[in-house]
């Protein structure tokens, strides 16, 4: 009769662990277990495995999101570079005539003819802001392409051979750095052209009757693409940090001391 009390206390553990031993009398190890935690270790291990699976899934999603965002910024930068809408001009004398200027050519729009564009004739005759903007936008496109190409081979799921985890981590970091460089190289020329446009617009030495250049749509798309490239590079760094956290060894757990139960044996007089 001495085993009735511990059996009542460990009823929950016996129902979970001894379901396949129906009809078998409880053993001494079952009745006087050393831990008495009712499967706490198993629950902790299951939670840890689920957390690791969640971290793995989030890392893969973050890597692909970073690649998608960086690629979108690259495409937007490429379109912005060749758009002839960096600056616009509309004369009050002829409101049906609009002028547009980009990095490579100047365009005029009229209702009778439509759009007519003409490339800049001389490279040396270009304004300094346009020439610098050309160089920086070309650098942005080149570094953006390298960022997407390099980061692609660092994604989880792209096989590079056994034992190449460190190489893939370095590729992701390099992709993030190149994406940042591409974003900065996009924001600089757009901001430079915007600054020169503002200075020339408010120049007091120019008569008021002279039409002024204003912001074009390409400047706003350039700011947007530069920010997108910076965000994409940041996502690459976040995915690397998440991967490092996933692969970091868990701290050793202190070994639990066995807990034994003691009972007083009573005698019925």
N, C-alpha and C positions, 0 to 999 in steps of 0.2 A: 504493500500500500504506500510505500515511501515515494514512489515515482509518480503519484497522481498530481501533486502540486506543481512540480516543474513541467509536467506534460501540459497542464492547463496554461501555464505561463508561456510556453512555446507553441501554442496551438497554431498561431498564424504562420510560423516558420514551417511547422510540420505539414500544413496544408499546401504550402508552396513547394516544398522540397521532397516530400515523401508521398506524393500522390500515386506513384507507381508501385508502392509497397503496401497495398491494402491487405489487411489481415495479418501482417507481420508484427510481432510485438516490438515496441520501441526499444532501441538499443541504448546502452549507457551513454554513447557518444551523442545520440540524438537528444536524450533527456538532459544531460549535463554538458551542453555545448560550451566550447571555450570562448566564443565571441559573444553570443547572445544578441547579435545585431540584426537578426531576421533578414539576411541577404543585403545588408547595407553596402558591402563591398561590390556585390554584383550590380546594384543600382548605380553606384558611382562609376563603375567601369562602363556601363551602358550609356550613361549620360556623357561621359568623356568621349566615347566613340561617336555618339551623335553630334557632339560639338565639333569634333574633328572633321566629320563629313560636312557640316555646315561651313566651317572655315575653308575647306577645300573647294566647295561649290562657290563660295563668295570670292575666293581668289581667282578662280577661272573666269567668273563673270566680270570681275573688275579688270582683268587683263584684256578681255575682249571688248569691254566698254571703252577702255583707254585707246585701244587700237582703232575702234570705230570713230571715236571723237577726234582723234588725231588725223585720221583719213578724211573726215569731213572738213576739218580746218584746212587741210592741204588742198582739197578741191576748191574750197571757197577762195583761198589765197591765189590759186592758179587762175581762177576766173577774174578775180579782182585785178590781177596784174595786167591783163589785156583788155579790160573794159575801158572805153574812152569816156568815162563818166567821172573822172576824178574832180573836175571843175566844170561848172556850167556858167553861161553868160547869156543874158537876155537884154536886148536893147529896147529902150522905150520908143525909139523912132520906128522900129519895125518889130512889133510884138509877135509876128508870125515866123520870126527867124530866131533860132536858138543855136548857140555855140557850145560845143563840148570839147574838153581837152583831157587826154590821158597821158600815159607815159610814152606811148609810141606814135600817136597820131592825133590830129585835130579833126573834129567833125562839125558839120553844119547841117541843121535840119530845117527844111522849108516845106510848106504844104504842096507846092507845085512840083518840086523835084524829089523830095524825100531826104534821106540821109546821104551825105557825101563826105568821105573821109580822105585825108591826105597825111601821109607819114612825114615825120620831121626830116628835113633834107640833110642836115649836117649834124653829126654827133657832137662836134666841138662847139657848135652854136647853141647847144641846149642849155637851159638854165641850170644852175648848180643843184637846186633841189630836185629837179627832174632826173638829172644824171645820177645823183646819189640814190634816189628812190629806185631807179632801174637796177642798180647793182644790189641793193639790199633785198629787193623782191626776188631777184634771181637766187640769191643766197638762201632766202627763206624757202623757196620751192625745192632747192637741192637738199637742204637739211631736212625738210619735211619728208621728202621721198626716202632718204636714208633712215629717218626715224621709224617710218612704217615698215620698211624692209627689214631693218635690224630687229625691231620688236616682234615681228611676226615669228621669227625663229626662236624667240624666247618664251613663247606661249606654252602653257601646259597642254599637252596633247600633240605637240609637234616634236617628232622624234629626231634627235641629233646623235643618238648613240648612247650606250650605257655609261653611267657616271658623268653625265654632262649637266648636272643640276647647277653647279657653280657657274658654268659658262652661260646657261640660260638666264641666270640671275643677272649676270653682267650685261647680257644683251638687253634685258629689260631696263636696266639703269641707263645704259647708253641710249636706248630709244627715248627714255624720258628726257635726258639732257638735250638730245638733238631736237626733240619737239619743243622744248623751252627756247632753244636758240632760234628755231624757225618762228615761234610766236613773237619773240622780241624783234627779230629781223622784219617781221610784218608790221608791227606797231610803230617802229621808228620812222619808216618812210611815210606812212599814212599821217602820223602826227606832224612830221616835218612839212608836208604839203599843206596840211590844215593850218599850221602856224603861219606859213608864208602867205596863204590866202587871206587870213585875218589881218596880217600886217598891211598887205597891199589894199585891202578893202577900206581900212581906216586911215590910209595915208592922206594927210592934209595937203600935200603938195600936188595931188592930182585933182583937177577940176571936178566939180560935182556932175557935170554933164557927161563925163567919160564913164562908160559902163564898167562895172566891177565884176570880177570873177567871184563865184560863190561855191559853197560845198556841193560836190556831186554825190550821187548814190554810192559810188565806188569807195569813198572814204568810210562810210558807215559799214559796208561789207568788209572792208579791210580791218577795221577795229574789231568787228565780230570774229573774223577768222583768226586774228592774233590771240584774242582771249580764249577761243576754242582750243587752239594749239597749246596754250599754257595749261589749260585745264586737262587736256589729254596727257601731257607730260606729268602733271601731278598725279593723275590716276595710275600711271605706270609706277611711280614711287610708292603709292599706297598699296598696290598689288605686291610689290617686293616686300614691304614691311609685313603684310599679312602672311606671305609665304614664309618669312623668317619666324614669325610667331607660331605658325603651324609646325614647323620643323624643330622648334626649340624643345629640348628635353624637359619633361615635367620634373619638378622637384621631388626628391624621394620622400615618401610618406613614412612617418614614424610607425614602427611596428607596434601594433596594439598588444598589450599584455593580456594574457588569457585571464578571463574572469571565471572563477569557479563559484558555484553556489553551495552553500553549507546549510544543512538542515539539522534540526534537533529531532532526535528519534524519541518518540513518546511511547510509553507503554500503557496499555489499558489494564487497570487494576481490576 
